Amino acid sequence: MTGWRNNAGTTIDRARRVNFTWAGRSYEGFEGDTLASALLANGVSIVGRSFKYHRPRGLIAAGLEEPNGIVQLEAGAATIPNMKATQVELYEGLVASPVNSWPSATFDILAVNSLVKRFIPAAFYYKTFLWPNWHLFERWIRKAAGLGVAPQHPDPDPYEHRFEHMDTLVVGSGAAGLAAAEAAAANGAQVLLVEADAVLGGGLLASTEPVEDRSPAEWRDAALSRLRALPNVKILARTMAFGFYDHGLVALCERLSDHLPLLQRSGPRQRLWKVRCRRAILAIGAFERPIAFSGNDIPGVMLASAAQTYALRYGVVPGKRIVVAANNDSGYEAAFALQDAGAAIVAIVDTRPETPMAAKAASRSIRVILTSAPVAARGGRRVKSLSIGDPAGGSARETLRCDTILTAGGWNPAVHLHSQSGGSLAFDEALQAFLPSQSVQEAPCVGAAAGVFDMEAAISGARAVARGDKLTRSVPVGVGPTRHFADGDVAAQRAWLDFQNDVTVADVQLASRESFRSVEHLKRYTTLGMASDQGKTSNVAGIDVLSHLLGKPPQAIGTTKFRPPFDPVTIGGFAGRAVGQDLMPFARLAAHDEQMAAGAQMEQYGGWLRAAWYRKGDEAEEAAVRREVLAVRNSVGLFDASPLGKIEVKGPDAAEFLQRMYVNGVRNLKVGRCRYGLMLNEHGVVYDDGVFARIGENHFLVGTTSGHATAITDIFNEWLQCEWRDLNVLVENVTTGWAVMNVAGPKARDVLKAVGTDIDLSSAAFPHMTYREGRVAGVEARVERVSFSGELSYEVAVPWSYGASLWNCFMRAGRKFGIAPFGIEALMVMRVEKGFLHIGSDTDGTTYPQDVGFGPAIAKKPDDFVGRRSTTRPDGLRSDRRQLVGLEVIDGGGVIPIGAHLLPRGSTEPRGTEGWVTSSVMSPTLQKPLAMALVAAGSARMGEDVRTWHLGQTRRARIVDPRAYDPEGARLDV
Amino acid sequence: MLLINCPYCGPRAELEFRCGGESHIQRPGPHGDVDDESWADYLFYRQNPKGEHRERWVHAAGCRRWFNVARDTVTHRINAVYMMGESMPVTGDVQ
């Protein structure tokens, strides 16, 4: 308990006290605090336990790079796991707790893992839990290693998406960002300035250095008020630019209500922006590097810049006796700020032999120990001392008593968005950091993100870049040396690189010894940089260790790939409004309500809600399907066929075009006639089927399966626009323009007559497979006499808005004939009885037309059609191709399961297959089980007895003609 | 997500379009005269260049028209947009 609050703080409001709960205890903070600053002010130094060893951990950062302060926010449906305490704005009544600790962060039973830590090195899990099965161990390991708990209930909050186009997007509102925005706006460009923090100003908020002769706060306020006065500048705070995609597309996540007490929240929680900009200026700043020394994860070790931010922004001082370990001058600024904030600076330990800052420190009576590096921190739940030694190695030469160690190990520019935009990186030896190098898109980096750490240089550079000039960088002041561990040094086991994922210098050494030396392999093997912070504090340090081990420059090692998101984004933000029923709304039939009233059991078929079957009384599905089939076979039934695809194909070359699209002949079809059409893809594979009608000399109505209506329209257009540009044809998908009622059964003609029509329905005037237009029930209708059930059948199409009334007319007129609405299940039973093919059930991605009986039709057609040449590749000519046949059950049993395999001849055990059952039903009409199957050389094996095998069950069947019911089609010719 | 300049509608986001793969592929024929090798070449073999790729796109959620795009597969820069049936324009980046 060493953190404390002084009377400073630029972004907190001391007049507004805020109560919150942490790990079950009540605390108080101020408005403007983050959860992290408030915890620190209350002396809470252990904020969590590490991922693997459950070591106590304190805050090391003040921003989104924080790896330790991972919290579970709120409870119930509103809970959010794995939030960083540094990003959670404090609000009245906030409830949060640490993750990955039990029973508490301060006392954690699994901290025993830390004692056996040398037995749990990198890749321990891969190597150890192999036998007999990872899943035996998984539950235990998942509980021990893991972060927060995912909510058990649907997210109660709404999210939304917005699109924006901008001339210039400026990311980051520090000095460079503000300067860039203002300069970009000066020539009238539309500018959007976004800042992830709640408060604009970036580094200005935690700096004491004068900027252009003003205090940082004055400079910031003046710049902001000028920007706010400009009509062409838009500013968004609490908005994270998390992804840079192609052609200037940047994704932003705006937090709208996360900072408000739960009860005051309304409207969308977050807004996901997709901003298309001509130019993005990246002023994202830089992340300070931690220093790897033994015990560098003990609570009380913190980034120097973070301590400076806590002191200046929030008036929170992380300790009383502070040692600063530095390799560059920024550590001195932090030391001075902390001294001014009221802490005692025990010493500044600097790896460099000299610096002009040493004199400045001496004038403040701060001891500076040059040419020295931290060796080992001691302490349990809090730092007690730090031993120091030569940066080149050797043993410690002095121990400094302290409660806090601040590390200033140099800076890594936040190159994430630059890299995502396609830009390359170059390693800067002086800064020991990767800097943006070549850009692929218009996305220059400015300020610290470009490696410019002097504030006034950053400002002038940002202005120049915003005006379109190139950034000129003066040679940076280099950082001092880093003390490295010898390969195998046991102390390296206690020197952390990735705090959240518990990866130490020793783990990188182990990976290197085991030849995981590519930086991408190192990452996967050790999990370095794979935590929710994505290695913002650890990646470059890990590359440095690897570079030192291999004697290979960091540029040659490179970084792992930077991918979006820059910082975690809630999944709800990506989903936006496309959740629940709005994810993919179902299409509803015109007569949906009427069918529901008739007992329809709706299911989803290709995006449509359609009746699978109709419940009458309390009957079960099987009985209902049987009743529906028998009604159609013996009297009449009504089926809603509206979703079946209807495409109009029109133009002088319409017949020629369809001749090329279908296996069947089209050119010779007479006006008013219908024909069954089979369609292939260019690979020769059976793709779709349906009935097309020639409704005029140059006008066809093409029927498709319901799932393919849109796809086939697209395919038609692609062939017409890309391949056969000389054909004069128009294609329009009119599926949802026409509702279609299919009245089927021996009494279908009587019902249609009773409904009332001016079409001559006599067998001679309107035979099977013809098309007529006329009035039905007083409405203009297109009627096709076609049948998938095998009975006399009319498909009556009327404009969609008449669909429900036509349904009602048929049901009323059909009552005296006992008309039964029937669903897809009954239709499927009837088509199996007829041996009709159902593409997708009876065919797969290898089925050619000759496998389903279309060989003779192709032989008779001289013209080319889509896929034709593919069907005669060597594979298409094999004699053992699987062909569609019927199966008759000969063992007296019931239905053979779909998917049952046909055993090879003479085989009694399940080895090898000669095909499988594709459709299988109990036929109510024939009162026996029927099946269809794809069988090797099936059509030459008629009458052969075979065995099927399914899940240990062997059945006997006979290969037969699939047309089991009315094979001559006599019932259609009435 | 690319920003594609539809020659009929103007610049639109990629999600309105669908890519149909490499352009300027000749469909061999007549079918009776095409040998297996040239048919396989037509069906399966593509250039897959590192650099400029000529491909066809359709503005599926817009005008539903097909057109050609010359796109760099490394930088995703679009060097040219031209109509179906037009021959390939010369762009600076042809490799």
Interface residues (C-beta under 8 A of the other chain):
Chain A: Y245 D246 H247 G248 L249 K274 R276 G422 V440 E682 H683 D714 N717 E718 Q721 C722 E723 R725 D864 R868 R869 S870 R873 P874
Chain B: M1 L2 L3 A13 E14 G20 R27 P28 G29 P30 H31 V34 D36 W39 A40 L43 R56 V58 A60 R64 R65 W66 T75 H76 M84 G85
